[in-house]
Amino acid sequence: MTKEQILKIFQDKIGGDTPVVYTSPGRINLIGEHTDYNGSFVFPGAVDKGMIAAIRLNGTDKIKAYAADLDEWSEFGLNEEDLPKESWAKYIFGVCREIIKRGGKVEGFDTAFAGDVPLGAGMSSSAALESTFGFALNDMLNLGIDKFELARIGQHTEHHYVGVMCGIMDQFASIFGKAGHLIRLDTKSMEYEYYPFDPVPHGYRLVLLDTLVKHELASSAYNKRRESCETAAAAIAKNHPEVEFLRDASMEMLIEVKDQISAEDFLRAEYVIEETQRVHDVSDALQRDDYETVGQKMFETHHGMSKKYEVSCEELDFLNDIAKEQGVSGSRVMGGGFGGCTINLVKIDLYDSFINNAKAQYKEKYGIEPKIYDVVISDGARKL
């Protein structure tokens, strides 16, 4: 959706003076999955799909919001008891409340917004929505909130108003994204580094294959995985007080407590410790422009997420198997799991045959074709 299109929607639905337009992107994550709430490393990049909002202060203490994609309205106040009933409006309300809790003065506004982040594909449409409104209010009201705090405002919106105990990666990528670069973020120290990422001159393309399924246990299973990791980290910390998160632990430390935690908690923790090492391996490989090693690590991550963390599903495993058979360099489930996309690193000369075969085989098995999204790494939250 363009700036002109959202302005037209705003005028048609709300009218009056011209609003200001802001946008924030969704994200991909190359490697480092389910590591952010374990204090470990992630490797996201912002994409060329996101949320776009036209916003105009209205001189009241009420917010009037129109979700163009759903053709739905919501109106709500700025006090805690004004929580709107529409699930999408809770994100906007939560951002306002989190700013207010930090001492920021939020005023009422009218807004129309839309997005082209595929919903349920694991590209963080929710973080794009939070970042759009957090960035916009900070800019329009001169609140002086730094970018790190904007990311935390989005994260705490999920925690307190949506009920998903997410890590910081999605919001961070949406705010800090930079065209042509991935970001290696240490979620414990919040130190980050931009890595140039331009696979095409090296003969590769990055593409998402969307299974078009979303299994319902995603949010409850997510919180359960998080509890498993915290249980394992707490057991290790009794012997090693320096261990705050699983990212601080080694496999040797985990093996020491194997008989003190459940077999399931052990497997979850083993995956996280191995995934932390894979992020380091991919960092080194990217510095050498070694995309084959990057791909190999992606396959290892998929295996871990499927067999140890158990957040894959039949459809994702099926697409991963096709990628292997077709000679794709790397493929894995991306995002929380239980549906959504695989992210694939494909040699350009294999690209067409891989996509055609994946579509045909998936349709034969499941009766639908996966959706294909080429990945273009883009800039983060901004005023248009």
N, C-alpha and C positions, 0 to 999 in steps of 0.2 A: 504494500500500500504506500502511496506517495503522500508527500506533504499536501499537495493540492487536493487529493482525494479526501483526506481526513478533514481538511478545512471545509470542503463542500458538505461533508456529512454534518460537521458541527453547525454550519449555517442552516442547513435544512432542518435539523432537529432542535437546535437551541437558539440560533440567531443572535443578533446584536453585534457588539464590537468584535473585531478580529482577535482570536485567541493566539497564544504562543504554542509552537509545536515542538515536542521532545520525542526522542526515540531511544530505546535500549535494545540490545541484541539478545538472542538466545545464545547457546554455546554448545560446542562439542568438547569432549575430553579425550585426548589421545591415549592416555594411560593414567593409572592411579585412580581406581574406582573403589568406592566405599572406604577410602583412606582418609577423607577430610575430617570426619568426626573422630578419627583415631590419632589426630595430631600429626598426620603424615603429609606426604607430598601429593600434589595433583598437577596435571599438565593440560589445562583447558585453553581454548581459544574462542573468542567471540565469532559469531557467524553473520552472514548477510541477511538473516531473517530475524525479525524481532517484533516489538510492540511499538506503536506510534500513538501519541495522544495529543489532542488539541485541548488546551487548558486556559481558562480565563477566571481570574479572581472575581467573586460576585458581591463582595461587600457584606456578606452575611456570615453566620457560623454554621452554615449547612453546605453539604456537598451534593451536587446533582450530577450523576454519572450515567452515560449511555454506552453500553457495550455493543458496538456496531455489528460484530460478528454474530452475536446472539440475538440482536434486536431486542435488548432488555434494558430497562431503566432501574436505577436504585437511587434513593435519596436518604441521607442520614446526617446526623449531627456529629460532633467531634468529642463527645464524652464517652466514657467507657461503656455506659449502658445503651449507647446508640448503635451497637453492633448490628450491621445490616444482615438480612436473612439470605441474600443472594451470595453464593459461595465466591464468585469472582469479586464482588464488592468488598469482601472481607480483606482482600489483599490491599486495596486502596485505603480502607479504614485503618488497617493495621499499621501501614506506613505512617499515616497521620498521627496515630496514637503513639508510636515509637518515637517520633520526632518530638511530640509534646512531652513525653516522659523525660526526654533529654533537655528539656527547658526551651525548646523551639516554639515559637508562636505560629501556629497554623491558622490560616483564614479559610473561609468557605470558598468553593470554586465550582464552576461548571466544566464538565469535560466530556468529550467523546473520544473513544479509543478503539483501536483495532490491532490485529496482529497477523503475521504470516509465519509464526513459529508453529510447526505442526504439533497439535495437542497430542499428548500421550506418546510422543516419539523420544522422550528423554533428552530434549534439547532445552528444557527449562523455560517454558513459556511463563511460569509463575515468577521466576527471578527477573525475567525481562519486564514483567508488569510492575513488580516492586521497584526495580531500578529506575524505570521511566518516571514514576511518580515521586520517588525519593529525590532523584536528580532534579526534576522540574521544580518541586517545592523549595528545595535548597537554593536554586538559582533565582526563582521568581521572588522569594521572600528574603533573599540575602541572609540566609541563616548561618553561613560560615561553617557548615559541617564538612569535614574532610572526607575523601573518597573511601577510606577504610571504614569510617563510621557509617557511611551510606550503605556499604555492603552489609554491615552488622544490623542496620535497621531492617533491611530486607530479610536477613536470616531470622531475626527476632520476631518479625511479622509472621513467618511460618510457624515458629515455636508457639507463640502466644495467641494467635488468632486463627490459625489453620490446623494446628495439631500435628505438624510434621517436624520431627526433631532433626532437621537437616544440618549439614555442615555449612561452611562458608563459601565453598567453591563456586556455586552457580551465580550467586550475587557478585562475588569478586570478579569473575570473568565478564559479567555483564557491564560492570562499572569500569574495569581496568583494561578491557579489550583493546588491541592494537592491530591494525591491518597488517597482514603478512607475518604475524608473530604468534607463537604460543607462549603461555606464561607458566613457568614452573613456580608454583607457590608452596612454601612451607607453611602449612596451616597451623603449626604450633607457634612459630616466631612471627608469622605473617611477612617474612622476607620473601621477595619474589624477583624473578629474573625473566626478561623477555628472550626467547629463542627464535631467531629467524626460521620460518617454516614455509618453504616454497617447493613443494614436491614436483611440480610440473617440469621445471628445467632438468630435474634429475630422472625424469621418465616415469613419474608416478602420479596418480590421482587419488584423492581421498573422497569416498562416497558413502552415504548412509543408505541402508536398505531397511525400510520401515515394515515391520511384520503386520502392522495394522491391528495388533491385538494388545490388550492391556488387561492382564489378569488381576482380579479385584483385591487380592491379598497384599498388594504392594505396600500401602502405608503401614499396616500393622506388622507385616514381615520386616519392613525397614527398621521400625523401632525395636523389634525383637533381635535383629542382627546387632544393633547398636548395644543392646543390653549384654549380649554374649561377649562382645569385645570388652566392655567395661568390666565384666566379671573376670575375664582372663587377665586383664591388666591389673586388677586389684589383687588377684592371687599372686601374680609375679612380684608386685610391689612389696609384698610381705617379706620376700627374700632380698629384693633389690629396690630400696626406697627411692632410688633415682628414677624409677620407671613411673612416669605420670600417665602416658598413653602407650598403646601397643607399638607406636613408631619408635619408642625408646627401647623396646625389647628385642632380644635375639632369639633364634630358634632354640638355642641351648637353654635359655631362661624359660621358654615355654615348655620344653620337655621336662624340666624340673618339677613343674606343677601339673603334669599330665594326669596324675591320679587324684588331683584335688578339684578338678573341674570336669564338667560333662564332656563326653566325646564330641558332642555338637559344638560346644564352646571352643574346644581345642581346634577343631577344623576351621572354624570361623577365624580364630586368631592366627592360625598357620597361614591362611590365605593373606591376611593383612600384612604380616611380616614379610612374606614373599613378594607381595605387590609393592611394598616400599622399596625393596631392592630393584624391582623392575623399573621403577621410575628413574633411579640412578643410572641403570643400564641404558635406558632410552635417552637420557640427557647426554651421556657420553657418545652414544651412537649418532645423535643429531649433530653434535659438534664435528663429527667426521663425515657428515652427509651419508651415513650408512643406513639407508632406509630398509635394507633387508633385515638387519638386526632389530630395528624398530618393529617391523612386521612380525618377526618371530616372537618378540615379547608380547605383542597383542594376542597372538594365538595362545600363549601361556596364560595370559590374563583370562581369556575366555574359559579355558579349562578350569582354572581356579574358581571363577565365578559360578560355573556350572556344577562342578563336582564338590567343591569345598565350602563355598559361601552359599551355594544353592539358591541363586537368584536369577538363573536363566529360566527358560521354558522350552518346550518342544520346538516351537516355531523358530526361536533364536538359534537353538542348536542345529536345526535343519539348515538354516542359511549359513551358519558357520561351517558346516560340513561341505556344503556346495562350494564355498570359497576355497576350502582346502583342495577339493577335487579339481577345481578350475585353475589351480596354480597361483591364486591370489597371495600376495606377500604377507598380508596380515589381516586378521578379522577378529572382532570380539563384540560381545554385547556392550552397549554403551548406556550409562545412566544407572538408575536404580535396579533395573531388571524387570522380570515377570512380563515381558512384552517390550514394545518400543523398537529400537533400531539396533542393527549391527553397524559398526563403523569399520570400513574396509580400506586398506592401502593396496592399490591395484596398479600394476604396470600398465602404462597407457596402451600398449599393443594388445593387452588382454581384456581391456575394459569392456568393449562392446560384446564380446562373446560371453564374458562373465555375467553382465547385466541381462543379456537375452536368456542365457541358461537359467539364471536364478529366477527370473520372472516365470519362465515356462514350467520349471520343476515345482516352484512354490504354488503356482496356480493349479497344477495337476494334483498336488497333495491337499491343498487347503481351499481351493475354489476361488481364491482371490490372488491378484498380483501384488507383490510388495511395492510400496511407493519408493521412488528413487530421489535422493536429494544430494546433488553435488555440493561439496563443502567449499565455501569461500571464506577465508579468515578475514574478519573486518574489525572496525573500530567499536569502542564501547559507548556507554551512555553519552548523549549529547543533545544540544539544542539544534534544531534544524533552521 
